[in-house]
């Protein structure tokens, strides 16, 4: 077992977790040192992307500070930690799928409102026109979520609203794009 800087030897993970949950920084450091490899390895296998795994591993490590309070010792610490990492990876995959779906919806809805077969320059002009027609709140939401790739909760913190409000705003943008697309199609006939 690892010898801690304060001279403790043979301290098991479960005791370290309890101490870390109580605010012992040394115990927390020892846990991270012992298990960072496990956290990263599971994240990499779940996500299949090195950069995403590094980001997820960092998020899990930061989150462990508060999550350790939920570790009740009913199972081995590593069993609990696997669950934490797998759940975090699943959440990340869901967020990524939602982001891709939102981006695809935005592109599909927008495609109805511009000339088909346009060049990249025309698409850029079209996108600027669409963004220009949105309210400041909706425009900022679209830019943060779709262009910058932020999660709804992150965008909400920046905008001073909830993640649910960000989701609602994106829904409003899609509705507005559908209306614009329908109007453009009627005028083209």
Secondary structure, DSSP 4 states (H G I P E B T S, - for coil): -PPPTTS--S--HHHHHHHHHTT-HHHHHHHHHHHHHHHHHHHHHHH--HHHHHHHHHHHHHHHHHHGGG--SSS-HHHHHHHHHHHHHHHHHHHHHHHHHHHHHHHHHHHHTS-TT--HHHHHHHHHHHHHHS-HHHHHHHIIIIIS---HHHHHHHHTS-HHHHHHHHHHHHHHHHHHHHHHHHHH-
